[in-house]
């Protein structure tokens, strides 16, 4: 694989630090957030036998789902080889599910595909217009895209609250010395910016549909607090604070826990909070 240097740092982060954290909270990140990915698949409405590329596929659960739903040929791509190794192992014996290590911003993605899909896999590119142009080039003329991306953090209160709690106590980090994952999960939260990126990348018939649903933050209050302090803006703030962040982790966890007690308790003690994404569709 030829890595674009502008994404090299993010790829290293996803292959190491973030992979380890995702392993710890895999259930939350796949099943807990699945409601938004499932809605994007419904908008895509893949016909039987469709050829689909799943961008930023992570563990490949969506790729496997797409292959099984309609007998599609689904190819999951991710720049992080650690995730692809797991995806290949878990897809063993699943007809039509294939995987490749590729940077969607710069690498040949194969194809041509009829459809492109992504569940929270397109927000971390250093150059999102180049990435979305590359995805478009992998599709047949008239091929369709459906993806879910986070709306603004203020409309995902559980994220914003944890971030505020951490930064009120640790302050804003200086220029980070540690590696980071790229622009971050809210880089496509602005509808105008996202539609302009897609338009510049050669897509048309662009729509952004607001999709608000409760999601599971953890199977217990403890897990929800640990999740918030490991991933997302709050988790990044703790990590980038280094030893100072770790020293105050008990204090931070107590404050986040106190806030999270206001959220709903669902089936089997799961902690549920409201969430808001854009379901983005477009045509190549």
C-alpha angles and dihedrals in degrees: 000000000000109000119210103234091226090064098037095098093048091048091052090051093050092047094052125012098026095040090057091050093046089053089056094049100029095129092055093045095050110027096022094055097032095105091076095044091049090052091052090051089052090054090049091051095190114210122225113286095015119157108231135184115206107205117211091003097175109185091004097240091132091046091053090046092052092049092050098042100064106001088262126166099239123186117194116204128189132164091222111081091197090068094043091053089057093043093053091050093050094044093056107133095013108125115227098014114118133165139204136180105236140144104233090207096064116359131092104263096196120229147077089228129187095214141021124209136180135176106200091323103116105060100083105063119122087217108027094177091057090047095050090046089053091049090050091052090056091060131080115252106283092021115152135232130205123176141157120226130173119263118220118315092240087067090050094060096178090061095043094046094052090048092050092048092052097043093046087060102034101030125221114318118243120236100317117250092190124077117267137205098243130257094347137237097299098053091110097041094109110081095207093049093048095047090048091051091052094045091050089050091057103262125134138185086050117181132176116198120189111233118189119183138148113256134193114253094183144336088252137016090257092054092047091053092046090048093052092049094047104045139028125031094318093050091048091050091053093047095047090049088065118191092359091057093048092048091057097041094109090053092047092047092051092051094047091046091053090053095045092055087080092065124096121270109223135185115334092003097300116161112234130191135173119266136184131205140163117245100210123198129179143157128236 
